[in-house]
């Protein structure tokens, strides 16, 4: 297949491009600088992209967007997080919709789409609740892909949980914090915290790119979702340190501002779409996810 990838320079994008090429696919990367071989320049904020390249692809993968690591109290950061995702998705979806035979669109999203549901198990059929910052971002992000779906394209929405790898946030910071003896549960610790290993994210994303019947939202998370307390105990055990310093909910709300609901909300997710399609997870629970993540990946 010919796959066009936006966001190919990011932590996940680099690894997905490598995986797709390793599986024999022809990959063209959309970049914002002068392009090299197998690259094409685009400018999503100004609506510029090689329409012929996009429309001739078999699959378009969009992972582009401003970094989620930033100052949670900054209105500019929140604005950039939203507008960058809306612009890239909207441009690619509109370009795909204008094709005589629309290519598939595999578009990034996040598990924050669901909002806080407490202990209730969630699948892709569950609703979206609340008005937390990233919940609102995910709603608009996914809505920007609608033109492609309305034109008959196969559209897959990658609702991604935090990807656990020691070379990247959040595990990079958490590992150092726990090694310093400063780890502990967040708030009550009863909130469910979906996770996924890097190798399962890459494997699942490639599987969805290749699978001709995959369509709609797909939860990219381990099949068994831990609570924050279970995550904390597993990480402390694996780094051989105690985790005795819980962070009170009030302190988290003060420090995290509009991102506090992402930390304290509960998402008891199940990757029903992937399981129904027959994807086999290498790391099905928090112990396996963290063991794999702490070994780390090549840069």
C-alpha positions, 0 to 999 in steps of 0.5 A, a space after each residue: 500500500 501507499 501510505 501518507 503520514 502526517 506527524 511522522 517526526 513525532 515520538 509515535 510517528 517515527 516508529 509507525 513509519 518504520 513499522 509500515 516500511 518494515 511491512 513493505 508499504 510505500 510511505 510518504 511523510 508530510 513535513 513542514 520544512 524543505 522535503 527530502 526523499 519520500 517526503 512532501 511539504 505541507 502547511 496545514 495552518 494555511 490549507 496547503 497540501 499536495 492534493 494529488 498525493 493525498 488523493 492517490 494514497 491508499 491510506 492517510 495517517 494523521 498524527 500531527 498536533 502541538 505537543 500535549 506537554 506544556 503549561 496547563 495554565 497557558 491559554 496559548 498552549 490550550 489554543 495551539 493544542 486545539 487549533 493544530 489538531 483541528 487544522 491538520 485533520 480538517 485539511 486532510 479530511 476535506 482533501 480526501 473527501 474531494 477524491 474520486 475514490 477517497 483513501 482511508 483516513 487513520 486519524 489520531 485522537 485520545 481517550 480523553 474523548 470519553 470524559 470521567 465515567 467513574 468505574 463503569 467499563 467503557 468501549 467505543 460505543 460509550 458516550 462522551 461526558 463533561 467539559 474537561 480541556 482534552 475532552 473538548 479537544 478530542 470532540 472537535 478533533 474527531 468532528 474535523 474528520 467527518 467530511 472524509 467519512 461522509 464522502 465514503 472514506 474508511 475513517 479510523 479514530 485512534 483513541 490513544 491512552 498514555 503510551 508507556 516508554 521510558 524514553 518519553 513522557 509520561 513514564 520518563 518523568 514518573 520513573 525518575 520521580 519514583 526512583 527518587 522515592 517521591 512516587 505515590 498515588 494521585 488523589 484517591 487512587 481509585 480512578 481508572 488509568 488506561 495505558 498501552 505499551 509502545 510496541 502495542 500502540 505501533 502494532 495496533 496502529 499498523 494493524 488498523 492501517 492494514 485492516 480493510 474492515 477497520 472503521 470508526 473509533 478504536 481504543 488503543 489501550 491495554 485490555 485490562 485497565 488499572 486504577 491509579 493505585 494499581 499503576 502506582 504499586 506496579 511502578 514502585 515494585 518494578 523500580 524497587 522503591 516505595 511509593 509513600 507520597 500521595 498527591 492530594 486532589 486539591 494540590 493536583 487541581 491547583 498545580 494542573 489547572 484545566 488539566 486536573 480533570 485529566 489526572 483525576 478523572 476515571 476511564 475504565 476502558 476496554 479496546 473492544 474494536 481491536 479485540 473484535 478484529 482479532 488483534 493480539 496484545 503483547 502487553 495486556 495489563 499494567 505489569 506487562 505494559 510497565 515492564 516493557 516500557 521500563 526496558 525502553 525502545 530505541 530512539 
